[in-house]
């Protein structure tokens, strides 16, 4: 038989039928895919225990004799149940097997053997369901074998209904037996410095450890493999970008006039990040920078200054935003910051899907001719009909709302344009090194002076029902002081069935395993925009207040009119979906009520809260939840109420949601191309791996002297992941 490699196909290693089952269950195609399906925990076979004193719920190993066996059809489900009674002379125990009639031929009365499994109880009788067993002829030898293996760790694998853990263990053993020696992707000096195992030994010991203390060194070695491969791939992508040439965009009079007219002094972080961007724009390769900062920290100002630097040489900038409300808000904000003279010169233009055909033609002409040097829009910017005269800068706002394909479609409208990615969702350092490892990362931490701050409170109406009425009284009190309020709902109409709209919360984050509320119940949404509007229309305290609604299904002109009226102070209370999550800037808004807050993610709650407390008016955020104490939904809400530090909340959010598919196009959720590496707990290891990858590539940019590492990157980072990285 030909020795197996990690790239060997499973159908050649295990046969077509088994390979199809593994591909169907886990998308495995190669030996490497199977060996990287690591045990999630390890059981012990248990000590040799008398049946009379078996502990329920514990793994045990016993030596016993088969007394009798019988098979019967099951009443409530298809198939048969085989029941085998065994005894060690002092007590009896039942073994149960579903749909395995063939075992009757070997488990015949009088046969003795070693039986191992987890003790259960059914109708006051002890049982082992689907136990492992070994029948024997020589009892003394079998007892010795049982005692020798009693403490051997038993790997327990992630399994499915059709593929049990013990079957996966058998397949893993088969490929390990046929596996050739493996080349070492980790350089020898790195392995020695960190006390790591050989690649082959790491696989052996994580899948077939002789002792429990062999597992962790194997895990650590394999974590290093993941970290070094990922960081080297990301740094290679940065090399590819820096091999491109870019048009130098020198600063000039436009930027000087803008800075001179600013009515405030830029914060130290705004200055330092602005300087980093300015240097990037005159560099030899295209800028590829991520700017992260809290809501209201000045990311738009930093981006606008970059646009002015690009405009100095006649270049155009395109800012793509995830919603029409946000795009319109950006346009108004940019025009206001530019002032009348610069706005006339640069002609900032809005392009969205809601424009009439005539409006779209006028906008398209302005953009194609280069007359408009700042273009703000939604997905309409990606249309084939949208062309630019000289696209020099692409700005992506709220990057998590866009797939890499959409960002690449916009960048393709220019010749290696510079790219600036903005996010108000703070990113932990290790995520920045993994998900965005090929981007340069800038952080705006300091906030502009004059902010009054925000107080946050949880209103746990499951515990304190009377607090629900107090929420509305509190809103009315704030409005009575001349302030305004948001009320955010998880849906448009809680009574309507069907697929939720894009600005509705369809479900809580993946960490809640699909539970609709995070509190273990399956209750439907109770509060939609429609229901809250109806409630407040009958509330005495709101009788003389102006209350309006806003959601994603309203026509664009109506949405824009409502937002402008709210910004102008004509509306007292705005009832909305998450369409107000980003970009809405109303300094007079003091109060944010979020209903069924447990349905939202940590970052989303933090973003929504950031809509208030933006001026000199103190902010108040009331997080209303029916989740019980101790549930994951309640934990999210309480975490947000406990701190205004978005970076601390980002760590909480990461632990709850998972790090996303860090090599592919997906950027959030529990699915991850990482197997053992965790960006929260392995922060130091990732940083060391990045430093090692930088040293390797500095000495050997093409990895000609590191062929095993290059091959491992090729195996792990396929064409699809490479394409995703190239677009990032």
Secondary structure, 3 states (H helix, E strand, C coil): CCCECCCCEHHHHHCHHHHHHHHHHHCCCEHHHHHCCCEEEEEECCCECCHHHCCCCCEEEEEEEEEEEEEEECCCCCCEEEEEEEECCCCEEEEEEECCHHHHHCCCCCCEEEEEEEEEEECCEEEEECCEEEEECCHHHHHHHHHHHCCCEEEEECCCCCCCHHHHHHHHHHHHHHECCCCCCCCHHHHHHCCCCCHHHHHHHHHCCCCHHHHHHHHHHHHHHHHHHHHHHHHHHHHHHHCCCCCCCCCCHHHHHHHHHCCCCCCHHHHHHHHHHHHHHCCCCCCEEEEEECCCCCHHHHHHHHHHHHHCCCCEEEEECCCHHHHHHHHHHHHHHHHHHHHHHHCCEEECCCCCHHHHHHHHHHHHHCCCCEEEECHHHHCCCCCCCCEEEEEEECHHHCCHHHHHHHHCCCCCCEEEEEECCCCCHHHHHHCCCCCEEEEECCCCCCCCCEEEEEEECCCCCCHHHHHHHHHHHHHHCCCEEEEECCECCCCCCCCCCCCCCCCCCHHHCCCCCCCCCCCCCCCEHHHHHHHHHCCHHHCCCCEEEECCCCCHHHHHHHHHHHHCCCCCEEEECHHHCCCCCCCCEEEEEECCHHHCCHHHHHHHHCCCCCCCCCEEEEEEECCCCCCHHHHHHHHHHHCCCHHHHHHHHHHHHCCCCCCCCCCCCCCCCCCCCCCCCCHHHHHHHHHHHHHHHHHCCCCCCCHHHHHHHHHHCCHHHHHHHHHC
